[in-house]
């Protein structure tokens, strides 16, 4: 078991993914020394023979793990391969578990899972993969390398569009995605319409409480300091709860990083101007030629830097959130949050100003009706399963495309102890992640522009698919918990 102890991934009966990255002829490296090519994830498609027999196989897998007394995080069925083209049957049962728990019992259990699935109901070879990573909610545990490329986003627009950065005011650790604008209509008729943005509960009510330097957490973000110690989580927020939790757009972290970025760029531009001025004073013709252009660039950067410094990032307050609960209808998780937006900061659900414009999206060839998704329609996709292709807009990735996996993933979340959820997952195109760290709260819509769902996390930071809650389930939960009916805010 020594090899297993050193690896973060194990395959049974063997690792079929041993192809190495092709080495450039000019590099003094042999093929044996080249790194192993990354294993990519692809969805289980309609008509896959596993679909009809999965419930039987799933029961067998659960029994093997239960009999062995093994704790697992997620169980999925995916296609896993190193090439974008399917060359052989790459159907793979992927089980994730804590790396510290691996040992001989796990090795024996994985072999039993392989034997039952490969020679039993399915009647064909199936690969079994054990991975150290499991379920994660993207913003709260996102590694540093998932920081958004801020220069590609319009983070400091007073009236933002969907897919931008939000977070709890002055909370350095809170940074997720502002899904989009919705209207909430009181079913009793006693109150008027409320305009909110959608995100996740764990984005606007995170448990981890790393406060920005110099800030008084008791004033900016009231929380129970014992929650982290007891491994508990912040509960749901009811409408009208006090004190109101302030939300920033962009998030505190992204705002500070943007300021640092512009400070560096402005400083570099100023140095360039000073050097050109010095050379131009000595009659250097090349410097005289480029000086006006450099001065214009410096003034533009300085102006934007000044604007961002003075930008008021106060966006609104938490209006309501679900907490972490299991849906009685879908058996998936609910993790939604609503922020009531300041009137002067209400934007629209347009996609155009975000990274990947409509022309860029058309070039991808992923949808035949791209003009229709330049903004979210004022309708909901009430049956997520009727569609195969989806897009999302996240603060980290911009617009990405993906396909629904036709077999749900079993998930155990520590926020909902004792329960097993069955989650819908969407797998990104060409083996890429559909969502990554920072995209929590992103809205997911179908190829016709209708809002279909919302992302809240994934497996292995999105490498094994993104969890999506159907929008009709979120709307039903909002109505139950608040008495308000949700509808999409028409584009202004």
N, C-alpha and C positions, 0 to 999 in steps of 0.2 A: 504493500500500500504506500510505499515511499514516494512513488511518482505522483500518486493522487494527492499526497500531502503538500506537494510543491506547486500544484496547478490550481488555477481558478476556474477551469472548465474540464470536465471529463466526458468522454464519449464511450458508448457501449454498443456493439461488442468491441469496436475499435474506433479510432479517429479517422474518418474518411476525408478529412479536410487537411491535406498535407501539401497542397500545391504552394510553391514559393513564388514570390514576386520576381518577375523577369529582371535579370540583372543587365544593366547597360554594358555593352561590350568594352567601353573604355574604362570601366571601373575594375579595379584589381580584386574582384570578388568572384568566387565560384558559386554555382547554383546552390550547393549545400550550405553555404554561409548566408545566403539571402534570407530575409525574414519570411515567415509563413504569411500568405495572403489572408486578409481578414475574411471571416465568415459572415455572409450577408443573410438578412431575413426577408422572406417573401411569404405572402398570405396563402392559406388554404383556400382553393377556389371552389366555386359551385361545381357539383358533380364529383368531387373527390370521394373515393370509396370510403374514406374514414368517417365522413359525415353521418352515414346511416348506422354505423356501428359504434360511434364514439361513446354513447352512454354506457354500453357494456364494458368497453375498454376502460373508460374513466372509473367505473366501479372497481374493476380489477386493480388499477393503479392505486386508488385510495386504500384498498384492502391490503396490498403489499406494504405500503408505507405505514399504515395503522398497525399491522401485525408486528412490524419491526420497531414500533415505537419511535418513529422518526418525525421530526418537525420540519415542515416545508413551508415555503412562502408562496410560490405560484406553480401552477401546472398548465402548460400550453401545448398546443399542436401547431407547428409552423413548418414551413419549408426553409431549410438552412443549407446554404451552399456558398462556395467561394466565387462562382461565376454568375453573371447576370442571366445567363442562359441555363435552362434546365437540361442537364446531360444524363441524369439518372434519377431514380425515385429518391428524393431527398426529404421525404416526410420524416419529421423529427418530433418526438415528445420531449419537451424541455421542462425540467424541474429545477427550481431554484431553492436554495437553502443556505443558512448561515455557514460561512466557510469554516468557522471554528468547530462545527459539529460533524464535519466529514470524518469518515473512518471506515473500518471494515464492514460495519453494518450497512452503510450507504452503498458500498461497492456491491454487496450481496443483493440489496434491494433493487439496485439499478439493473443488475443482470436478470432478476426475476421479472421486472417490468418488461425488459427486452424480450425475454422468452415468451411471456404471455401475449404480447402484441405482435410479435413476428411470426408465431406459429399457431396462433389461435384464430380469433374471429376475423381479423383483417386478412390473414393468409398471404402476407407479403412482408418483405424486409422493412423494418422500421428502425430508425436510429433513435437512440436515447441519449440525451445530453443533460448533464448536471452542471449547473452554474452557481457561482458564488453570489452573484447579484440577484436581487429580487425586486419586489414592488417598492417604488419610491414616488413621493410627491415632489415634483421637480424643483420648486424654488427653495424649500426649506433645507434641503440637503444637497443642493446643486454644487458640484465642484467648481473651483475658481475658473477653470478653462472654459466653462460654459457662458462666460460673460458675453453679453451682446455686443456686436460691432456697432457701436453707437452712431458712428458717422453715417450709417445707412438709414437711420430712422429720424422721423420728425418728432423728437421727444418733447420739445418745448413749444408746441402749438397751443395757443390758448383754448382753441376749440378742437380737441383731438379727434382723430378717427379711430376705428377699432384696431386692436392689435398693439396698442401702445403699452408702455411700462407704468405700473402702479405699485404702491406699497403703503404700509402703515407709516404715518408721519414720524420722522426722526428715528425710525427703526431700521438699522443698517442691514438686518438680515432679511427683511421683507421686500421681495421684488418679484412680481409676477406679471401676468398679462391682463390688460383691460379688454375683456371680451368684446363688448359692444353695448350700444344704448338700447334700453327697453323702456316701455311704459307700463306702469302698474295701475290697474283700474280697480277701485274698491267695489266689490260685488254688492255691498249694501247701499251704495250710493251716498253714504254719509260724508265721504272724503273725496277730494279731487284726485286728479291723475298725478302720479309721482314718476319722475324720470330718474332712472338709475342706470348704472352700468353693471354688467354681470362679470363676475370673476369666480374664484374658488374661496370657500371658507378658509382653507389653510393659507391663502394669500393675504386675506384681510384680517384674519384672526389667528396668526401663527403661534404655535406653542413656544418655540425657541425664542428667547427674549434678549438677543444681543443688541443693546441700545447703542446708538451712535455716540461717539465720544463727546463729553461735555453736556449731554442731555439728561434731564431728570425724568427717568422712566415713569415715576408715579404721576407726573403731570401730563406726559405725552401719551402714555400707553398703559392704562391700568390693567394689571394682570395679577394672578395668584402666583407668587414666587415659588410656591411648593409644587406647582404642576410639573416642572421638569424633573424635580427630585422624585416624585411619585410616579413618573412615567404616565401622567394623565394629559388630557388635552382640553383645550378651550371648548366650551359647549356652544350650542346654537345661540344666535343673537335674535331676540324678538323685536318687532317694530316698536320704536319708541323707547328702547332700552337706554338707560342712563348709567354712566356718562357716555356721550356719543364718541365713537372712536374715529379720530381724524385720519383721512387717507390723502396721500400725495400722488400727483401725476406730473412728471415722472416720479418714480420711487426715489427715496432718499439716496440710495446707493447709485442709481443711474444718473441722478442729478449731479452728485459729487464727482462721479467719473467723467461726465461730460465737461464739467468745469475744468478738471485737470487736463483733459484732452485739448480743450481750446486754449488753456493757459500755455501748454507746451507748444502748440502750433503757432500761437500769437507771438510767443517769445522767439521761436525760430524765424518767423517772418520778419520780426523787428531786427534781428541780427543780420539777416540777409540784406535788408534795406540799408542798414548802417554800413555794411561792407561795400555795397554798390555805390553809395554816396561818396565814400572815401576814394574809391577807385575812379569814380566819375570826376571828382575834384582834381584828379591828376590827369584828366583828359583821356581816360580810357574809353574808347569808342563803344566797345561791347557793353561796358557798364552803363554808359549813358543811354544806350538803346534799351536795356532791360530794366532800368531804374523805375520808370513810370508804371510798368506792369507790376513790379514788386511792391511799389507803394500802394497801388490799388488793392492788391491781394492782402496786404497788411491791414489797411483800413477796413476792408470787409471782415476779416477775422476779428479785429478789435471791436467792431460794431456788434458782431454776433456774440462775442464773449461778454460784452457789457450787457447785452439784452438778456442773456442767460443768467448772469449774476443777479439781475433785478427781477427775474421771472418769479411770479408767485406760484409755487407748486401746490398750494392748498387746492384740493379738488372736490372734497365732499366728506361725508361721514358714512360709516357703516349703517345701513338701514335694517338689514336682516341677513341671516345666514343659516344654513342647514345644520351646522355641526357635522359630525361624522356618523351617518346612519346607513343602514341597509334598506334598500327599497323593497317593500313588500310585493311590488308588482314585477320587477325585473330581476330581483336578487342581486343587483349591482349596488355600488356605493353611490350615495348622494354627498356632494361636496361643493355646494354652490354658495355664492355670497353676492349680496347686492349693496352697492354704494350709491346713496342719494347724492346727485351731482349739483354743485353750485350752478345757479341759473346762467351766470356769465361764462361758464365753461362747458356748456352742453354742446357737443359736436354732432357728428353724424356717422353713419355706418358705411362710409365710403372706403374702398380699398386703395384707390389710386395713389394717394401720397406716400404709401408705404413701399418699402423695398419690394421690387418686382412689380412694375407697372403693368397695365393691361396688355401692352404690346409684348412685354417680356413673357407674360403668362401665355399669350397666344403662341409664341414661339416654342413653348414647351410642348405643344401639341397634346396636352393631357386631357383637355376638354374640347368638345366641338362647339360649345356654346359659351365661350369665354366672355363675350360682351355682357352676358346676363349676370355674371358674378362680380362685376365691378362695384356692386354694392349689394348688401343683403336685401332681399325682397321682404315685403311686409307680410310674410307668411311663414308658417312653420312646417317642416317636414315631419309629419306625425307618424311615419313608419320608417325608421332608420334602415330596416332590413330590405326595403324595396329597392334601394340603390346600392351600387357597388363602389362607385367612385366618389371621393370626397376631397375637400380642400380645407385648410385651416390658416389662420393668420395669428402668428405668435410674435411676441416682442423679441424673441431670440432668433427665430428662423425666417420671419416674414411669411410669405405664402408658400405652402408646400402642398403636395398632392399625395393621396394614398388610396388603398383599397381595403375594404373590410375583410378581416379574417372570418371565415365561415364557421369556425368553431370557437366558442367562448373560452376565456381563460379563467381557471379557478384561482382565487386570490384570498390570502389570509392577511388582513391588515391589523396591526397592533392597536389602531385606534378603535377597532370594533372587535374586541376579544371574543373568542368562542364561535365566530361566524365564518362561513366560507362564502365569498361572493363569486358570482359568475359574470365576468366582465366582457363587454364588447371591446375588441381592439381593432385599431386601424394600423396597417403597416405601410410605411412610406414607399414611394416609387424607387425603383432601381437599387434596392437594398439600403436606401438611406432612411434615417429616422423621420417619422412624421412630425414629432415634437421632441424637443430636448429641454434641458434645464432652463427655466425662465419662461417657458411657454404655458405654464399652468394657468387655466382660465380662458385659453383661446377658444373662440367659437369655431365649430365645424359645420360646414354647409355642403349640400349636394351640388351636382353639376348644373342645377337650374337656379342656384342662388338662394334656395330656401334653407333656413337655419335648421340644422339636423341634430346638433348636439354640442357638447362642451368637453374639452379635455381636462384631466386633473392629475395625470401621472402616467407612469408606464413601468416597463421592466428594463432593467439594465440601462437606465437613463435614455430610454426610447429605442435602444438597439433591438429589443424584442417586441416592439409595438407600443402603441399609445392607448391608454384606457379612455373611453368616451362614454359619457352618460347621455342617453337620448333626450332631446329637448322637451318632448312631451312629458317625460317623467319629471324633469326639473319643473316645468310649468305646473304640473299637478301637485308637486311637493310645495311649491311656493303658495299655491292657492290654499292648500291644507294648513300650512303653518302661519300664513299671514292674512288670509281672507281676500287677497288681491289676485286678479287675473293678469297674466303677463302677455304683452304683445310687443312686436318689434316696432321701434321708433322709426317712422318713415324718414327717408333721407331728406335733409333740409336742402 
